[in-house]
Amino acid sequence: MSTSSSERPVVYVDESANSGQNLLDPHQPVFTVAGVHLPDDLAASIVDEVRGQLPRNLREPKYTSLAGSSGGRKALMNAFSRLPEGSVRTYLVHKRFMVMTKMVDVIVEPMAHRDGYNLYEGKEALALANMLHRAGPVMGNADAYDRMLHAFVNWVRQKATTDDLYAAIGALKASVQSQQFAEWTEVLEHCRPVADETAAEIASQEHRDELDPAVPSLYCLATTFGQTLGKFRLVHDASKVVDRNTTRLHTVHFFPDPARPGEFMHPFMGAIEFADSKDHPQLQVADWAAGATRQWAQRMASGGGDQFSRDLEPLARPWLIDGIWPAPMEGSRA
């Protein structure tokens, strides 16, 4: 007997540090999405306990405000200690690395596909992105590498021409001292015909939200919850990009999975609704979990960080399911 939508389990989702397609915002290097599956009474109790430890004039205890004070940090740690195992799952995106993965996805992979080679099946696309990300600023001029990333982001956002993009790729290649690595940058140059064609698709809005991490991250998060919960309702904090991509998410299983030839993408198991965190304590907890994971991961990405960032590590690591992160992907259970 099928279960009606209202009787299905509910997963509440919120994000932290989504700068949209501006993946190179230096102040927000990491994006996180968190999903929370908690009973109403437990979620309300956790949120009420946090509120009870804070000044009465604080309207809504968002992660950023809580993490900024010693009392707020203590309240957060107490709240996290009450979360049942498996009730929180998070997905991480290293934004700068995502730019390079998108360069490979948008420019290199289509050319390889035309030649009959699947870059996704053996994770060669990810390996190429990792190599370019790690070696680009070292084997070539770091500023030239940075300009290439910015040129690609601006190209996708229609703020730069294909000529601008390939001038930046050429400048990086010219700065490289190693002939072997120069040959890898030539792979990007070789794919100029694909870029010319894709530029027209970008202009027609076929690649809208191409660089926004929200949609692929939500798909991965929801797929993981679906493996244990089956079909569920997904309640997301207000998100314009997720809202305009709901049809895409719900029809993803009609498309072939490039990493598994002959098979289709996994279905998106959640019916998406949007709500305000003031009405659902689970969304408040999701905001805290996303913020905490982002703060820990930001330390992991850049080094340093304060003691609270280090204290978050044993909590945030078990929540992490996977992410778009340069190898090795620390903390991933994938």
N, C-alpha and C positions, 0 to 999 in steps of 0.2 A: 504494500500500500504506500503510495507516495505521500510525502510530508508537505503540507502547505507552506507557503513562503513565510507566513507569520510564526510558524512553529520551528523554523530552522534555526540552527546556531547563528549567533551574530558576532562578527569581527569588526572592531572599531579601529579606524586607521587615521593617523595624522603624520605630517611631515615636519622636518626641521631643515632650515637653510636652503629652501628652494629658490634659486635666483633665475629660474626659467632657463632660457637658452643662453644666458650670460654665464657660461661655465667657467670663465676665467676671472670671476670676481675674486680679488685677492682676500677679501674679508670673509668669504664663505667658501672655503676650498672643499668642503665635504657636504654631501646631501644624505639625509637619512629618512626612511619611511618606517614607521612602526605599526604593528598590528597587535591588538589586545583582545583576548577572549576571556571575559570575566563575568561572573554572575552579577546582576544588578546590585544586590545587597552588599556584596563584598566590595565592589567598586565604589559605591556610595560611602561605605564605612572608611575606606582608605582616604578618599578625598576629604571627607568631613574631619578626619583626624589631622590631616595636613592643615586644613583651614583653622582648626582649633589651636594650632601652634604659631599662627601668624597674626599680625595686627588686624584689627577688625575692619580698617578702612581699605584693605587690599581686596579689590573687586573680584578678580579671577586669578588664581595662583598659577600663572604660566611658568614654564621651565626657566626662561631667561631671568625673570624676576626672582624666582626661588634660588637659583644657582648663584645669584649675586650677593647673598648674605649668608652668614654662618648659620642663622636660624633656619633659613630656607633650605640650605644644603643638608642640615640634620633632618629636617622634615622629609626631604626627598629620600634620603637613605633609609629612614624608618619605613616609608611607604614601599620602597622597592623590596625591603625584607619581607613584606607581607604578600608579595605576589607569588602565586603557586607556580611550580615548575612547569614550563611549557605554555604559560598563559600569555607570554610576550614573545614576539618574533620581529626582528628588524632586518633591513636590507640597506647596505651602504653603497655610496658612489663617491669615488675619488674624481672630482670634476675635471681636473687637468688631464688625468689619464683617460677619462671618457672622451675628451676631444680627440685623442689619438685613435681610440677604438672606433669612433665615428668616421674618422678619415679613412680608415681601412674598410669599414662597412660601406661607405658611400662611394668611394673612389676606386679602391683596389679590388674588393670582392666581386663587383659586377664584371670587371675585366677578366678575372680568373674564371668566373662562371662561363663566360663566353668561350673560353679556351677549354671548357670541360673539366675544370678543377674546382672541387668544393672546399673552400677555405674553412668552413665551419665544422665539417665532419670530424676532423682530427684536431680541432682547436688551433689550426695554423693561423687563423685570423687573429686570435688572442695572442699567440706567440709573436706574431709580427708587430702587433701594437705594443706589446711589452718591450720588445727589442728596441723599437724606435723611441719609445718613451724613456727607457733607461739610458740608451746610448746617444740619442740625439743631442742633448745638451753637453755631453762629454766629448764625443768624437767630433762634433761640430761646434760652432760658436753658440754659446748658450742664448745670447740675445737673438741670434738668427733663428734658433729653434723656437723661441718664444714668439717672435714675429710671425713665424709660419702658423703656429697654433691660433694666434689672433686673426690671421688672415683667413683661416678656414672657418672659424666661428663667424666672422663678418661676412664671409661668402654665403654661408648657409642662411644668415639673417638678411641677405641681400643688401649688405652695406659695403661689399667689395666685389669686384669683377673676377672672373676666372683668370684673367691676365694678372690681376693683383695676387691671387692665390699662387699661381705658378711662378711669379717673380719671387715670392717668398720661399717657395720650395727650391728654386734655383739658387737663391742666396745661401740657404742652408747647405746645399750640395757643394757650393764653391768654398765654403768654410771648412769642409771636412778634409782632414789630412790623410785618413786611412782610405785607400782605394777600395778595400772590401766593404766598408760602410758606405762609401759613396755609391756603390752599386745598389745598395738597398734604397737610398734616396732616389735613385734612377727608376725604381719600381713606381714611385709616386709620379715621376715625370712621364713614364710610359702610359699612365692611365689618363692622360689629358683628354682623349676623346670621350671617355666616360664623364669626366667633369663638365665638358661642353654640353653634353646631352642633359646631364642632371641639372645644370643651371637653369635650363628651360622648365624643368619640372618644379624646381624650387620657386621660380617666378609664378607658376600657376597654382601655388599653394599645395602641391601634392606632398611636399615635405614639411608641412606646418608642424611645429612642435618636434622636429627631428632631434634637436639637441636637449629637449627637456627631459630630465631623468625620471619624472614622476610616473609616466605611463609604464615603461619597462620595469621599473622597480615595483610598482603595484602589482603588475602581472606576476612577477616572480614570488612576491610575498603571498598573494592570494592562491597561487598554485600550491605553495607549501601548506597553507592552512587547509586547502581542499583535500590534500592527501590524507589528512587525519579526521577532518570534520565532514567530508562529503560536501554536498551543496549547502551554502550558507548565505546569510544576508551580510552585505558589507556596508557599514555606515562610515562615511568619510567626512572629515571636516571640509568645509567649503573649499572647492578647488575648480577653477575655471578649466584648466587643462584636462583634468580627469573627466569633467562633465562633458566636454566636447569630444572626448575619445571613448565614451562608454560603448558606443556601437562597435567600434574597432576592437575593444576588449572582449565584448560578448560574442564576436564572430571569429575570434582568432583561431578557433579549432577547425575552421574551414580551410586554413592555409597550410601548405606543406611545411614541415619542420626541417630547415636546411641542415641542422646538425644530425638528423636521423632520416636519411634518405628512405623514401617509401612510406613514411609516417607523417601524421599531422601534428600540429601544435597541441599541447594540452589545453583542455577547455578551461575557461575562466569560471570558477565555481561560484562566484558571488554575485548576487543581484545588488547593484550599487544604489545607495541612497546617500543623501547629503544632509548634514545636521550641524547644529551648533554645540560646542563643547559645554556650554552652560546647561544644556538639556540632557547631557549624557555624561556621567562621571567617567565612563570608560574612555571617552575621547580626551578627557583631561589626563588620564593615566597614559594614553597613547602619546600625548604631547610631551609628557615627562620622559617617557621611554625613548622617544625619538631624539629629544634634546640631549639626554644623557649619553646615548650612543654616539651622537654627532660630536659631543665634546670629547669623549674618549677617543674616537677615531681621528679627530683633528690633531690630537696629541700624537697618535700613531703615525699620522701622515707627515707631520712637520717636526716631531721631536719636542722636547721641552714640556710645557704644560705645568699647571699648578698641582698641589697635592690632591685636590678634589678630583681632578682629571684622572690621576693615578688610582684613587680610591674607587672610581667607577669601573675600572677594568674587570674585576672579578664578577661584577653584575652584568655588564654589557656583553662580555664575550659569549656567555651561554645563550643570549638572545639572538645573536647574529646567525642568520641562515646562509648568507652569501653576499656578494657585492661585485661591483665593477671597480676592481682594485688592482694595482700593479702587483705582479708576482714577487714574492710569495704572498698569498692572501691570508694575512695573519688573522686568526680567530675564526675562520670559516670552517663550517662542518661539512661543506659540500665535497 
